[in-house]
């Protein structure tokens, strides 16, 4: 006889005709905690106090749109018969790689517009982005997304997981690997690594590229066991993107290492024209 285990309630709060889902609440918490950490570090680095508050006004909506667009493009067969479902983001279905593309492009535009160093901006943001991803995976958990291959209940109990996680991994009559949890833990370890790197006066951009490598390596292997994934040409999209990102990040690390006079992370956050004027004065 099949076990009867009810999944956790996906609804956080109902206010009349409005329904607030745990998925959105948890992602919102990830953004909030990431914002707090990034804002404090931005002030330490000499950036304007409201830098990340202003940046998020543009980055959040663009990242959500690009994350959903990325997912829909690779899962169009899911929406072809009912295009209106494209807008039902609360039901899940956003891709972090799509969000990152939108966020990075927005950050580049923002840095140019406000005469800030783009690489220093990404370095400050990197630990916060990874923290947001670590927290956000629990939104997937509430939606019973991001799970791996079939396992037994005994296997999950052997991982010393709390009962609510084990029960939530019971999907359609089968227990699955909690891939969301593996990635969340990997990301949290990465946050500690990136925060530790701030103590060293690395070249600007190196913390961000370390983030790209760390996340991509973990995502590549975790994606290998996932059953809910996006495909392109019969290959897992996230694994292809992860390999490209690792190669690209390593190439950029080498390039910035061999480029003379590359600004350092602990350098004052001065706009480039002002830095040049200061150098002339020293001469």
C-alpha positions as CSV (number, residue, x, y, z in Angstrom):
1,X,0.0,0.0,0.0
2,X,1.4,3.4,-1.0
3,X,2.3,5.8,1.8
4,X,0.1,8.8,2.3
5,X,2.2,11.9,3.0
6,X,0.8,15.3,2.4
7,X,3.3,17.9,1.0
8,X,3.8,21.2,2.9
9,X,1.3,23.9,2.2
10,X,2.8,26.1,-0.5
11,X,0.6,29.1,0.6
12,X,2.1,31.5,3.1
13,X,-0.9,33.8,3.4
14,X,-4.2,34.5,1.8
15,X,-5.6,38.0,1.8
16,X,-9.0,38.0,0.1
17,X,-8.3,37.5,-3.7
18,X,-4.5,37.6,-3.1
19,X,-2.4,34.6,-2.4
20,X,1.1,34.9,-1.2
21,X,3.2,31.8,-1.7
22,X,6.2,30.6,0.4
23,X,8.2,30.5,-2.9
24,X,8.0,34.2,-3.2
25,X,8.5,34.9,0.5
26,X,11.7,32.8,0.7
27,X,13.2,34.4,-2.5
28,X,12.3,37.8,-1.1
29,X,14.2,36.9,2.2
30,X,17.2,35.9,0.1
31,X,17.2,39.3,-1.6
32,X,16.8,41.1,1.7
33,X,19.6,39.4,3.5
34,X,21.8,39.7,0.4
35,X,21.0,43.4,0.2
36,X,22.0,44.0,3.9
37,X,25.4,42.4,3.5
38,X,26.1,44.1,0.2
39,X,25.1,47.5,1.4
40,X,27.3,47.3,4.5
41,X,30.3,46.3,2.4
42,X,29.6,48.9,-0.2
43,X,29.9,51.6,2.5
44,X,33.2,50.1,3.7
45,X,34.5,50.3,0.2
46,X,33.6,54.0,-0.1
47,X,30.6,53.6,-2.4
48,X,27.5,55.8,-1.9
49,X,25.3,54.5,0.8
50,X,22.3,53.9,-1.4
51,X,24.3,52.2,-4.2
52,X,22.6,48.8,-3.8
53,X,19.2,50.1,-3.0
54,X,19.2,52.0,-6.3
55,X,20.7,49.1,-8.2
56,X,18.1,46.6,-6.9
57,X,15.3,48.9,-8.2
58,X,16.4,47.9,-11.7
59,X,18.1,44.6,-11.1
60,X,15.3,42.7,-9.3
61,X,12.6,43.1,-12.0
62,X,15.0,42.6,-14.8
63,X,16.5,39.5,-13.2
64,X,13.0,38.0,-12.6
65,X,12.0,38.7,-16.2
66,X,15.2,37.2,-17.6
67,X,15.1,34.2,-15.3
68,X,11.5,33.4,-16.4
69,X,12.3,34.1,-20.1
70,X,15.3,31.7,-19.9
71,X,13.2,29.0,-18.3
72,X,10.3,29.4,-20.8
73,X,12.6,29.3,-23.8
74,X,14.0,25.9,-22.8
75,X,10.6,24.6,-21.6
76,X,8.4,26.1,-24.3
77,X,6.5,22.8,-24.8
78,X,5.2,23.3,-21.3
79,X,3.6,26.6,-22.2
80,X,2.8,26.3,-25.9
81,X,-0.8,25.2,-25.3
82,X,-1.4,27.7,-22.5
83,X,0.8,30.8,-23.0
84,X,-0.9,32.6,-20.1
85,X,1.0,30.2,-17.8
86,X,4.2,32.0,-18.7
87,X,3.2,34.7,-16.2
88,X,2.4,32.3,-13.3
89,X,5.9,32.7,-11.7
90,X,4.5,31.9,-8.2
91,X,4.1,28.3,-9.4
92,X,7.9,28.1,-9.9
93,X,9.9,27.9,-13.0
94,X,12.7,30.5,-13.0
95,X,16.3,29.8,-13.9
96,X,19.1,31.2,-11.9
97,X,21.4,31.4,-15.0
98,X,18.8,33.6,-16.7
99,X,18.6,35.8,-13.5
100,X,22.4,36.2,-13.4
101,X,22.5,37.3,-17.1
102,X,19.9,40.0,-16.4
103,X,21.5,41.0,-13.1
104,X,25.1,41.3,-14.5
105,X,24.0,43.3,-17.5
106,X,22.0,45.6,-15.3
107,X,25.0,46.0,-13.0
108,X,27.2,46.9,-15.9
109,X,24.8,49.5,-17.1
110,X,24.3,50.8,-13.5
111,X,28.1,51.1,-12.9
112,X,28.6,53.0,-16.1
113,X,25.7,55.3,-15.4
114,X,26.9,56.1,-11.9
115,X,30.6,56.2,-12.8
116,X,31.5,53.2,-10.5
117,X,34.0,50.4,-11.0
118,X,31.9,47.5,-12.4
119,X,34.4,44.9,-11.1
120,X,34.4,46.3,-7.6
121,X,30.6,46.4,-7.7
122,X,30.5,42.7,-8.7
123,X,33.0,41.8,-6.0
124,X,30.9,43.4,-3.3
125,X,27.7,41.8,-4.7
126,X,29.1,38.2,-5.2
127,X,28.7,36.9,-1.6
128,X,25.2,38.4,-1.4
129,X,24.2,36.8,-4.7
130,X,25.4,33.4,-3.5
131,X,23.6,33.8,-0.2
132,X,20.4,34.7,-2.0
133,X,20.8,31.5,-4.1
134,X,21.3,29.4,-1.0
135,X,18.2,30.8,0.7
136,X,16.2,30.8,-2.5
137,X,16.6,27.0,-3.0
138,X,14.3,26.6,0.0
139,X,11.6,28.2,-2.2
140,X,12.1,25.3,-4.6
141,X,11.8,23.0,-1.6
142,X,8.4,24.3,-0.8
143,X,7.3,23.8,-4.4
144,X,8.9,20.3,-4.5
145,X,11.3,21.3,-7.2
146,X,15.1,20.7,-7.7
147,X,15.2,17.0,-6.7
148,X,17.5,14.2,-7.8
149,X,17.3,10.5,-8.6
150,X,15.0,8.1,-6.7
151,X,16.2,7.0,-3.3
152,X,14.7,5.1,-0.3
153,X,13.4,6.6,2.9
154,X,16.1,4.8,4.7
155,X,18.7,6.6,2.6
156,X,17.3,10.0,3.5
157,X,17.1,9.0,7.2
158,X,20.7,8.0,6.9
159,X,21.5,11.6,6.0
160,X,20.0,12.6,9.4
161,X,17.6,14.9,7.8
162,X,14.6,16.3,9.7
163,X,11.3,14.6,9.1
164,X,9.8,17.6,7.2
165,X,12.5,17.5,4.6
166,X,12.2,13.7,4.2
167,X,8.4,14.0,3.8
168,X,8.7,16.8,1.3
169,X,11.0,14.7,-0.8
170,X,8.2,12.2,-1.2
171,X,6.8,13.1,-4.7
172,X,4.3,11.1,-6.7
173,X,4.8,8.0,-4.5
174,X,8.6,8.0,-4.6
175,X,11.4,9.5,-2.4
176,X,14.1,11.6,-4.2
177,X,17.5,13.1,-3.5
178,X,17.1,16.6,-1.9
179,X,19.2,18.2,-4.6
180,X,17.9,21.6,-3.5
181,X,19.6,21.0,-0.1
182,X,22.9,19.9,-1.6
183,X,23.1,23.1,-3.6
184,X,22.0,25.3,-0.7
185,X,24.7,23.9,1.5
186,X,27.3,24.2,-1.3
187,X,26.3,27.8,-1.8
188,X,26.5,28.6,2.0
189,X,30.1,27.2,2.1
190,X,30.8,29.4,-0.9
191,X,29.5,32.5,0.9
192,X,32.0,31.8,3.7
193,X,34.8,31.4,1.2
194,X,34.0,34.7,-0.6
195,X,33.7,36.6,2.6
196,X,37.1,35.3,3.7
197,X,38.6,36.4,0.4
198,X,37.6,40.0,1.2
199,X,40.5,40.0,3.8
200,X,43.0,39.8,0.9
201,X,43.7,42.6,-1.4
202,X,42.9,40.7,-4.6
203,X,42.5,42.3,-7.9
204,X,39.1,43.7,-8.6
205,X,36.9,41.1,-10.2
206,X,38.6,38.1,-8.6
207,X,36.0,37.6,-5.9
208,X,33.3,37.7,-8.5
209,X,35.1,35.2,-10.8
210,X,35.7,32.9,-7.8
211,X,31.9,33.0,-7.2
212,X,31.3,32.1,-10.8
213,X,33.7,29.1,-10.6
214,X,32.5,27.9,-7.2
215,X,28.8,28.0,-8.1
216,X,29.3,26.5,-11.5
217,X,31.4,23.6,-10.3
218,X,28.8,22.7,-7.7
219,X,25.9,23.2,-10.1
220,X,27.5,21.0,-12.7
221,X,27.8,18.0,-10.4
222,X,24.4,18.5,-8.6
223,X,22.7,18.9,-12.0
224,X,24.1,15.5,-12.8
225,X,21.6,13.8,-10.4
226,X,18.7,16.1,-11.0
227,X,15.5,14.9,-12.7
228,X,13.9,18.3,-13.2
229,X,16.2,20.1,-15.7
230,X,16.3,22.0,-18.9
231,X,17.7,20.5,-22.0
232,X,19.3,21.8,-25.2
233,X,20.3,19.3,-27.9
234,X,19.8,16.4,-25.5
235,X,22.3,17.9,-23.0
236,X,21.5,19.5,-19.7
237,X,21.6,23.2,-20.2
238,X,22.9,24.1,-16.8
239,X,25.9,21.8,-17.2
240,X,26.8,23.3,-20.6
241,X,26.5,26.8,-19.1
242,X,28.5,25.8,-16.1
243,X,31.4,24.6,-18.1
244,X,31.4,27.7,-20.3
245,X,31.3,29.9,-17.2
246,X,34.2,28.1,-15.5
247,X,36.4,28.4,-18.6
248,X,35.4,32.0,-19.1
249,X,36.0,32.9,-15.4
250,X,39.5,31.2,-15.3
251,X,40.4,33.0,-18.5
252,X,39.4,36.4,-17.0
253,X,41.3,35.7,-13.8
254,X,44.5,35.0,-15.8
255,X,43.9,38.0,-18.0
256,X,43.4,40.4,-15.0
257,X,46.5,38.9,-13.3
258,X,48.8,39.6,-16.2
259,X,47.3,43.0,-16.9
260,X,49.5,45.7,-15.3
261,X,48.1,48.1,-12.7
262,X,44.8,46.2,-12.3
263,X,42.9,48.0,-9.4
264,X,42.7,46.1,-6.1
265,X,39.7,45.2,-4.1
266,X,40.7,47.4,-1.2
267,X,41.4,50.4,-3.4
268,X,39.1,53.4,-2.7
269,X,36.0,53.2,-4.8
270,X,36.8,56.3,-6.9
271,X,35.4,56.8,-10.4
272,X,38.0,56.1,-13.0
273,X,38.4,59.8,-14.2
274,X,39.0,60.9,-10.6
275,X,41.6,58.1,-10.2
276,X,43.5,59.4,-13.2
277,X,43.5,63.0,-11.9
278,X,45.0,61.8,-8.6
279,X,47.7,59.9,-10.4
280,X,48.6,63.1,-12.4
281,X,48.8,65.1,-9.2
282,X,51.2,62.5,-7.7
283,X,53.5,62.9,-10.7
